[in-house]
Amino acid sequence: MLIFLIFSLAEVENDNLTSPLENQTTTEITDISNSVNSTEVNDEKEILEDNVNSTLNLTNTDDDDIQIDPDLENDAVSEDFDSKVLEALKENSTLPKPTPKPRVKQEYLLEEGIEVMQPEPEENESADFEISLNLPLKPGDDPSSNNSKPQKIIFFNSSKIAVGQVVCSGPNTRKGKKGFCECVEGFEHGDPSSRYGCYHCNQKCHIKAECTYPGKCACKNGMVGDGVKTCLIPAPHLLKVDLLLVQAIGGENITVTYYTASNYTQEYGYCKFGSTVVKGKILNDGELICPVPPSSKRGLKLSMSFDSETWSENSIIIMYHQRSSWISIIIKLLCFFCGLGGIIFYIFKRQKIVINPEIDIKGEETPFHLSKQTYQDDFSADL
């Protein structure tokens, strides 16, 4: 029993001696681990921020048109943000980080259309800036056909990165329940995520027209008209043809060069030779190829149309080369030789006629003295 108590006391002393060391070692390991993790996280955030900021090629402008959503200041950091957006920012740029001073609202416009803003921070806050990834329209684009995605904002605050809220800055737009921009009631046309926003047309547009910015009916697909009552296929204007002389039997292909005032395009067209209409094929913008129909006439007027109803105002004369058959050639030769023979016979017969005073009217020859005596008798009788 005594021996058992001695061994128990020895184990208790050993525990008291080793526990502080183990606890201290465990605490030190935990602190080192936390320090390493915190350092790695901060380093990763700093590297990520530097990479993102280095991708922004900024050109300072003086415009203050873009408004910042005040809710962005209270947005929480999102860990599952759009990785593709961040990868694009990290890989596609090599431009310096915008300086936070002076602390006034500034706007930057990137080469690729990314809009960057640096708002004036409140007291005891670091300077923040946001990036709008909604690309603006290109010059000449129709805002009604802009199918860009809703605007995304990436909000930077020190080393924190978060996906911000959608900003609907276009006229007659609002943020929908799902977080996307939408048109308000009564403005059903347009793109709510674009800077042009939504609009409406006061008049009902033609079935072949559409409502365009800022609220005007316009014919679609290059048709011409007021967009309300009429939308017609435009009449082409003929410029030239590659063949002016064609065979009378037809079968050749003629290429017509034309132009239209609008950007109307179609796969097929029509050519009219006199009163004969044939269907052709449009090779490219401004050229139509048509088969030539046969004709017995020397020339026909050529005109063109897209719908076989509205024809070009001008026309080009196409000459037909008439080919003669062997029978017609033989008949013409016979007629020629017959006519030539008749002329020769007439000339030969005229050369044999000689005017002779000794021949009377009846063509009978009489002696000269008898004729003289007869003349004298007639003269005496008259006296």
C-alpha positions as CSV (number, residue, x, y, z in Angstrom):
1,M,0.0,0.0,0.0
2,L,2.8,2.4,0.9
3,I,4.5,1.6,-2.4
4,F,1.3,2.4,-4.3
5,L,1.0,5.8,-2.6
6,I,4.6,6.7,-3.5
7,F,4.0,5.9,-7.2
8,S,0.8,7.9,-7.2
9,L,2.5,11.0,-5.7
10,A,5.3,10.7,-8.3
11,E,2.9,10.6,-11.2
12,V,1.1,13.8,-9.9
13,E,4.4,15.6,-9.6
14,N,5.3,14.7,-13.2
15,D,1.9,15.9,-14.4
16,N,2.4,19.3,-12.6
17,L,5.8,19.6,-14.1
18,T,4.9,18.8,-17.7
19,S,1.5,20.5,-18.1
20,P,2.7,24.2,-18.1
21,L,5.3,23.4,-20.7
22,E,2.8,21.6,-22.9
23,N,0.2,24.4,-22.5
24,Q,2.8,27.0,-23.3
25,T,3.9,25.1,-26.3
26,T,0.4,24.7,-27.5
27,T,-0.4,28.4,-27.0
28,E,2.7,29.4,-28.9
29,I,1.9,27.1,-31.8
30,T,-1.7,28.4,-31.9
31,D,-0.4,32.0,-31.9
32,I,2.1,31.3,-34.6
33,S,-0.5,29.5,-36.7
34,N,-3.0,32.4,-36.4
35,S,-0.2,34.9,-37.1
36,V,0.8,33.0,-40.2
37,N,-2.8,32.6,-41.4
38,S,-3.5,36.3,-40.8
39,T,-0.3,37.3,-42.6
40,E,-1.0,35.0,-45.6
41,V,-4.6,36.3,-45.8
42,N,-3.5,39.9,-45.7
43,D,-0.7,39.2,-48.2
44,E,-3.2,37.6,-50.5
45,K,-5.6,40.5,-50.2
46,E,-2.9,43.0,-50.8
47,I,-1.6,41.1,-53.9
48,L,-5.2,40.8,-55.2
49,E,-5.8,44.5,-54.7
50,D,-2.5,45.4,-56.4
51,N,-3.2,43.1,-59.3
52,V,-6.7,44.5,-59.8
53,N,-5.6,48.1,-59.4
54,S,-2.7,47.5,-61.8
55,T,-5.2,46.4,-64.5
56,L,-7.0,49.7,-64.6
57,N,-5.8,52.0,-67.4
58,L,-7.3,55.2,-66.2
59,T,-7.8,58.4,-68.2
60,N,-9.1,61.3,-66.0
61,T,-12.2,63.2,-67.3
62,D,-14.2,66.0,-65.9
63,D,-17.7,64.5,-66.3
64,D,-19.7,63.9,-63.2
65,D,-22.7,62.1,-64.8
66,I,-22.5,58.7,-63.0
67,Q,-24.2,58.6,-59.6
68,I,-23.0,56.3,-56.9
69,D,-25.4,54.1,-55.0
70,P,-25.2,55.1,-51.3
71,D,-25.9,51.5,-50.3
72,L,-22.5,50.5,-51.5
73,E,-20.9,51.9,-48.3
74,N,-22.8,49.4,-46.2
75,D,-22.3,46.4,-48.5
76,A,-20.8,43.3,-46.8
77,V,-17.8,41.6,-48.2
78,S,-18.9,38.8,-50.5
79,E,-16.6,35.8,-50.7
80,D,-18.3,34.2,-53.7
81,F,-18.0,37.2,-56.2
82,D,-17.8,36.7,-59.9
83,S,-14.5,35.0,-60.4
84,K,-14.5,35.6,-64.1
85,V,-14.8,39.4,-63.6
86,L,-11.8,39.4,-61.2
87,E,-9.8,37.2,-63.6
88,A,-10.5,39.6,-66.4
89,L,-9.4,42.5,-64.3
90,K,-6.2,40.7,-63.2
91,E,-5.2,39.5,-66.7
92,N,-6.2,42.3,-69.1
93,S,-4.7,45.5,-67.7
94,T,-1.4,47.0,-66.7
95,L,-2.3,50.4,-65.4
96,P,-1.6,52.1,-62.1
97,K,-3.8,52.3,-59.1
98,P,-5.8,55.6,-58.9
99,T,-4.5,57.8,-56.1
100,P,-7.1,58.5,-53.3
101,K,-6.1,62.2,-53.2
102,P,-7.5,64.7,-53.6
103,R,-10.6,63.3,-51.9
104,V,-13.2,64.6,-54.3
105,K,-15.5,62.9,-56.6
106,Q,-13.6,62.0,-59.8
107,E,-14.6,59.9,-62.8
108,Y,-12.3,57.8,-65.0
109,L,-13.1,56.1,-68.3
110,L,-11.1,53.1,-69.3
111,E,-10.1,52.2,-72.9
112,E,-12.4,49.1,-72.8
113,G,-15.4,51.1,-71.5
114,I,-15.0,50.3,-67.8
115,E,-16.1,53.3,-65.7
116,V,-14.3,54.0,-62.4
117,M,-15.4,56.5,-59.8
118,Q,-13.7,57.7,-56.7
119,P,-16.2,59.3,-54.3
120,E,-15.3,61.7,-51.5
121,P,-15.0,59.5,-48.3
122,E,-16.6,60.4,-45.0
123,E,-14.6,61.1,-41.9
124,N,-12.4,58.4,-40.5
125,E,-12.8,56.4,-43.7
126,S,-10.4,55.4,-46.4
127,A,-10.9,56.6,-50.0
128,D,-13.0,54.1,-51.9
129,F,-13.7,53.7,-55.6
130,E,-16.0,51.5,-57.6
131,I,-15.8,49.9,-61.1
132,S,-18.8,49.7,-63.4
133,L,-18.6,46.8,-65.9
134,N,-21.5,47.8,-68.0
135,L,-19.9,48.8,-71.4
136,P,-21.4,51.9,-73.0
137,L,-22.8,52.0,-76.5
138,K,-20.5,52.4,-79.5
139,P,-20.9,55.5,-81.7
140,G,-23.8,54.9,-84.1
141,D,-25.4,52.0,-82.2
142,D,-29.1,52.0,-81.6
143,P,-29.8,52.0,-77.8
144,S,-33.0,50.0,-78.4
145,S,-30.9,47.1,-79.7
146,N,-28.4,47.2,-76.8
147,N,-28.5,43.7,-75.2
148,S,-25.9,44.4,-72.6
149,K,-26.2,42.7,-69.2
150,P,-27.3,44.6,-66.1
151,Q,-24.6,46.8,-64.6
152,K,-22.3,45.3,-62.1
153,I,-20.3,47.3,-59.5
154,I,-17.2,46.0,-57.8
155,F,-16.5,48.1,-54.7
156,F,-13.0,48.5,-53.3
157,N,-12.4,49.6,-49.7
158,S,-8.8,49.2,-48.5
159,S,-8.1,45.5,-49.0
160,K,-11.8,44.5,-49.0
161,I,-13.4,43.5,-52.3
162,A,-17.2,43.1,-52.6
163,V,-19.7,42.9,-55.4
164,G,-21.9,46.0,-55.2
165,Q,-25.5,46.5,-56.2
166,V,-26.9,47.2,-59.7
167,V,-27.1,50.9,-60.5
168,C,-30.1,51.8,-62.8
169,S,-29.1,55.3,-63.9
170,G,-31.0,55.4,-67.2
171,P,-34.2,57.5,-67.5
172,N,-37.5,55.7,-66.7
173,T,-35.8,52.7,-65.1
174,R,-35.9,51.1,-61.7
175,K,-34.4,48.2,-59.9
176,G,-36.6,45.1,-60.0
177,K,-37.2,42.5,-57.4
178,K,-34.5,40.2,-58.7
179,G,-31.9,43.0,-58.6
180,F,-31.9,43.8,-62.3
181,C,-32.8,47.0,-64.0
182,E,-36.3,47.2,-65.6
183,C,-38.5,49.8,-67.3
184,V,-41.1,51.6,-65.4
185,E,-44.8,51.3,-66.4
186,G,-45.7,53.1,-69.6
187,F,-42.1,53.0,-71.0
188,E,-42.0,49.5,-72.5
189,H,-39.3,50.2,-75.1
190,G,-35.5,50.5,-74.7
191,D,-32.8,48.9,-72.6
192,P,-33.1,49.6,-68.9
193,S,-29.5,48.8,-68.3
194,S,-28.2,51.3,-70.8
195,R,-27.6,55.0,-70.3
196,Y,-30.5,55.8,-72.7
197,G,-33.0,53.9,-70.4
198,C,-36.6,53.3,-71.4
199,Y,-39.0,55.3,-73.6
200,H,-42.3,55.0,-75.4
201,C,-43.9,56.2,-78.7
202,N,-47.1,58.3,-78.6
203,Q,-48.3,56.8,-81.9
204,K,-48.9,53.2,-82.7
205,C,-46.1,52.0,-85.0
206,H,-46.6,50.2,-88.3
207,I,-46.5,46.4,-88.2
208,K,-43.1,46.6,-90.0
209,A,-41.8,49.4,-87.7
210,E,-40.5,49.6,-84.2
211,C,-40.3,52.3,-81.5
212,T,-36.8,53.7,-81.3
213,Y,-35.0,56.2,-79.1
214,P,-36.1,58.7,-77.9
215,G,-39.7,57.7,-78.8
216,K,-40.0,57.7,-82.6
217,C,-41.5,55.0,-84.9
218,A,-39.0,53.8,-87.5
219,C,-39.4,51.2,-90.3
220,K,-37.3,48.1,-89.8
221,N,-34.8,46.3,-92.0
222,G,-34.1,49.3,-94.2
223,M,-37.7,49.9,-95.3
224,V,-38.8,53.5,-96.1
225,G,-41.8,55.4,-94.7
226,D,-43.0,57.3,-91.7
227,G,-43.1,54.2,-89.5
228,V,-46.8,54.9,-88.6
229,K,-48.8,54.5,-91.8
230,T,-46.4,53.2,-94.3
231,C,-43.3,51.1,-94.5
232,L,-42.4,50.2,-98.1
233,I,-39.6,48.3,-99.7
234,P,-37.2,50.9,-101.3
235,A,-36.9,51.2,-105.0
236,P,-33.3,50.5,-106.2
237,H,-31.4,52.8,-108.6
238,L,-29.6,51.1,-111.5
239,L,-26.0,52.1,-112.1
240,K,-24.8,49.7,-114.8
241,V,-24.9,46.2,-116.3
242,D,-22.1,44.0,-117.5
243,L,-23.8,43.1,-120.8
244,L,-25.4,45.6,-123.2
245,L,-25.7,43.2,-126.2
246,V,-27.2,39.8,-125.6
247,Q,-28.3,36.9,-127.8
248,A,-31.9,36.8,-129.0
249,I,-32.2,33.1,-127.9
250,G,-31.5,34.2,-124.2
251,G,-29.9,32.0,-121.6
252,E,-27.1,34.4,-120.6
253,N,-26.7,35.8,-117.1
254,I,-26.6,39.6,-116.7
255,T,-25.2,41.3,-113.6
256,V,-26.9,44.5,-112.5
257,T,-25.2,47.0,-110.3
258,Y,-27.5,49.1,-108.1
259,Y,-27.8,51.1,-104.9
260,T,-30.5,52.0,-102.4
261,A,-30.8,55.0,-100.2
262,S,-31.4,52.9,-97.1
263,N,-29.6,49.8,-95.8
264,Y,-32.2,47.4,-97.1
265,T,-30.9,44.0,-97.9
266,Q,-32.6,41.0,-99.4
267,E,-31.5,37.6,-100.8
268,Y,-33.5,37.8,-104.0
269,G,-34.5,40.4,-106.5
270,Y,-36.3,40.8,-109.9
271,C,-35.3,42.0,-113.3
272,K,-37.9,43.1,-115.9
273,F,-36.9,43.0,-119.6
274,G,-39.6,45.0,-121.3
275,S,-42.7,43.3,-119.9
276,T,-41.0,40.0,-119.0
277,V,-40.2,39.6,-115.3
278,V,-37.5,37.1,-114.2
279,K,-36.3,36.3,-110.7
280,G,-32.6,36.9,-109.8
281,K,-30.2,36.4,-107.0
282,I,-28.4,39.1,-105.1
283,L,-24.7,38.2,-105.0
284,N,-23.7,40.9,-102.5
285,D,-24.7,44.4,-101.5
286,G,-25.3,46.3,-104.8
287,E,-25.2,43.4,-107.3
288,L,-28.0,41.3,-108.8
289,I,-27.6,38.5,-111.3
290,C,-30.6,37.6,-113.6
291,P,-31.1,35.2,-116.5
292,V,-31.8,36.9,-119.9
293,P,-35.1,35.8,-121.4
294,P,-35.4,35.2,-125.2
295,S,-36.8,38.0,-127.4
296,S,-37.4,38.7,-131.0
297,K,-37.1,42.5,-130.6
298,R,-34.0,44.5,-131.2
299,G,-33.9,46.1,-127.8
300,L,-35.7,46.1,-124.4
301,K,-35.7,48.3,-121.3
302,L,-34.2,46.6,-118.2
303,S,-35.5,47.6,-114.7
304,M,-35.1,46.1,-111.2
305,S,-37.2,45.5,-108.1
306,F,-37.0,43.8,-104.7
307,D,-40.6,42.7,-104.6
308,S,-41.7,42.7,-108.3
309,E,-44.0,45.6,-107.4
310,T,-41.8,48.7,-106.7
311,W,-39.6,49.1,-109.7
312,S,-36.5,51.3,-110.2
313,E,-37.3,54.7,-111.6
314,N,-34.5,54.5,-114.2
315,S,-33.9,51.7,-116.7
316,I,-31.1,50.6,-119.1
317,I,-31.6,49.5,-122.7
318,I,-30.4,46.0,-123.6
319,M,-29.8,45.3,-127.3
320,Y,-30.6,41.8,-128.7
321,H,-28.5,40.3,-131.4
322,Q,-30.9,38.4,-133.7
323,R,-29.4,35.2,-135.2
324,S,-30.9,34.1,-138.7
325,S,-31.6,30.5,-139.5
326,W,-30.4,28.7,-142.7
327,I,-33.9,28.7,-144.2
328,S,-34.2,32.5,-143.8
329,I,-30.7,32.9,-145.2
330,I,-31.5,30.9,-148.4
331,I,-34.8,32.8,-148.9
332,K,-33.0,36.1,-148.6
333,L,-30.4,35.0,-151.1
334,L,-33.0,33.9,-153.6
335,C,-34.8,37.1,-153.3
336,F,-31.6,39.0,-153.8
337,F,-30.6,37.1,-156.9
338,C,-34.1,37.4,-158.4
339,G,-34.1,41.1,-157.9
340,L,-30.6,41.5,-159.3
341,G,-31.6,39.4,-162.4
342,G,-34.6,41.6,-163.1
343,I,-32.6,44.8,-162.9
344,I,-30.0,43.4,-165.4
345,F,-32.7,42.2,-167.8
346,Y,-34.3,45.6,-167.8
347,I,-31.1,47.5,-168.4
348,F,-30.1,45.1,-171.3
349,K,-33.5,45.6,-173.0
350,R,-33.3,49.4,-172.8
351,Q,-30.0,49.4,-174.6
352,K,-31.6,47.7,-177.7
353,I,-34.2,50.3,-178.2
354,V,-33.1,52.9,-180.8
355,I,-35.1,56.0,-181.7
356,N,-35.5,56.1,-185.6
357,P,-37.4,58.9,-187.3
358,E,-38.1,56.6,-190.3
359,I,-40.2,54.3,-188.0
360,D,-43.9,55.4,-187.6
361,I,-45.9,55.1,-184.5
362,K,-46.9,51.6,-185.3
363,G,-43.2,50.7,-185.8
364,E,-43.5,50.1,-189.6
365,E,-40.8,51.4,-191.9
366,T,-41.8,53.7,-194.8
367,P,-39.8,55.4,-197.6
368,F,-38.6,58.9,-196.8
369,H,-40.2,60.5,-199.9
370,L,-43.6,59.0,-199.0
371,S,-43.4,60.5,-195.6
372,K,-42.5,63.8,-197.0
373,Q,-45.4,63.7,-199.5
374,T,-47.8,62.8,-196.8
375,Y,-46.7,65.7,-194.7
376,Q,-47.1,68.2,-197.5
377,D,-50.6,66.9,-198.3
378,D,-51.6,67.4,-194.7
379,F,-50.3,70.9,-194.6
380,S,-52.1,71.9,-197.8
381,A,-55.4,70.6,-196.5
382,D,-55.0,72.7,-193.5
383,L,-54.7,75.8,-195.6
